[in-house]
Amino acid sequence: MIHDYYLSKFNCKKVEKGNDIIKELAVEKRNIKKLANEHKTNTEVFYPSPANLNRLPRGSFLIKISFTLKKPYTSKDDGEFHIVNEKMTENPIVRDTLTGLPIVRSSTWKGHLKFAAGKVKWEENEKRKIIKRLFGPEPTEDEALKGRLYFFPTFFKDKAKEYVITPLKRDTRTPAKGPISLEVMKPGKKGDFYLLYVPYPRSENFKDEIKEDLKFIAEALKLMFYTYGFSAKKTSGFGVVKRQLNEGKIWTRTSEFQSFSNLHELSEKLLKTLDGMKDERH
């Protein structure tokens, strides 16, 4: 099995060409680098288009939340070191492989939103059903049905900065160990969060179930962004955003949208959009 991306572009018959292959590989790598530079400024290509919602089942929603960090955001990259401001930090932030931009991975969003969903004040048995419906079964469960929520990465176009913390002992409030250097996105940096909701499979009380899902999603998003955060070290308040959003939009299959300015409005806007949708067969 070929694991190298560039080598995968060529078949075995080209081995006889020798230097020609090397030249073609070099061209391919230059094209990838050019594409990466283009996507650094145009990250919209990584997100679903509202126009494509008409191909999805009735009741599908696309939510966009453009936020500003109130507290720092950090994450743990697989690498051990990274250079920040000509200094080496031991805790580099996660970066996108193609563009090199700091990102919040889609799997990270799913994990943090699921955590917040568990904190929503709801009847417990019903809450478990909704969480399973939205996020899918646990890995230990023998079910193949996916959840109704689809997540996408968030790209930060600003550079990450160094942030130093000193953990304190709880009893004496003296340093527990030396300063720890982290690479973070500092407060004031902006990002875009996209969440796609696809209500499938259909149920007997389809519209009522969608309404329940949307109300629950709105509560979970509010808790994740305003209370618990979506960052590593969220127990320290990392990853919380400002209440006033830069932009909030909800799209449906008609490509029409509703706007909202903060997450306290989201539930009302989602239900209003749902009530205004015409009944369709699929």
Stockholm file with secondary structure:
# STOCKHOLM 1.0

chainA/1-282         MIHDYYLSKFNCKKVEKGNDIIKELAVEKRNIKKLANEHKTNTEVFYPSPANLNRLPRGSFLIKISFTLKKPYTSKDDGEFHIVNEKMTENPIVRDTLTGLPIVRSSTWKGHLKFAAGKVKWEENEKRKIIKRLFGPEPTEDEALKGRLYFFPTFFKDKAKEYVITPLKRDTRTPAKGPISLEVMKPGKKGDFYLLYVPYPRSENFKDEIKEDLKFIAEALKLMFYTYGFSAKKTSGFGVVKRQLNEGKIWTRTSEFQSFSNLHELSEKLLKTLDGMKDERH
#=GR chainA/1-282 SS CCCCTTGGGSCGGGGGGTHHHHHHHHHHHHHHHHHHHHHHHCGGGGSCCGGGGGGSCTTCEEEEEEEEBSSCBCCCCSSSCEEETTEEESSCCCBCTTTCCBEECHHHHHHHHHHHHTTSCSCHHHHHHHHHHHHCCCTTSCCCCCCSEEECCEECCSCCEEEEECCBCTTTCSBSSSCEEEEEBCTTCEEEEEEEECCCSCCTTHHHHHHHHHHHHHHHHHHIIIIICSSTTGGGTTTCBCSSCSEEEEECTTSCEEECSSTTSHHHHHHHHHHTSCCCCC
#=GC SS_cons         CCCCTTGGGSCGGGGGGTHHHHHHHHHHHHHHHHHHHHHHHCGGGGSCCGGGGGGSCTTCEEEEEEEEBSSCBCCCCSSSCEEETTEEESSCCCBCTTTCCBEECHHHHHHHHHHHHTTSCSCHHHHHHHHHHHHCCCTTSCCCCCCSEEECCEECCSCCEEEEECCBCTTTCSBSSSCEEEEEBCTTCEEEEEEEECCCSCCTTHHHHHHHHHHHHHHHHHHIIIIICSSTTGGGTTTCBCSSCSEEEEECTTSCEEECSSTTSHHHHHHHHHHTSCCCCC
//
